[in-house]
Amino acid sequence: MDARFKALSNETRREILLLLAEGPMAAGRLQERFPITFAPLSYHLSVLKHSGLVTAKKEGQYRLYDLNREALEGMVLWLSGLVECQRGVIYGKRAKKVEYISRHDVILLRPERKSERRTSCRIRTISS
């Protein structure tokens, strides 16, 4: 998951993701929207692909890039888990439950300790 957040730290990569939200695009179409040469664009696409946020599929002589919605949903779920833990409203004191499972991540939400008065959670990400 660290690679995903690192990929989002760059403004150009965030803009690429916004364009891909409209649907799959070839690198040439993406490059038309940016004032950069193909080499830097290729690097940014490579970082996004390596992080798992973007997929690439070869169609004829073109490579179509698309959002990996499963990876983005996993990040949103992880972040919303932090917010809910902060509010202390996810589960009762003895609850223990796996919230999200994909081939990439498992997010486990559980209270810290039984003896603590306020309900708090610990979030662990386990990568396969």
Secondary structure, DSSP 8 states (H G I E B T S, - for coil): -HHHHHHHTSHHHHHHHHHHTT--EEHHHHHHTSSS-HHHHHHHHHHHHHHTSEEEEEETTEEEEEE-HHHHHHHHHHHHHHHHHHHT-SS-TT--EEEEE-SSEEEEEEES-TT-SS--EEEEEEE-
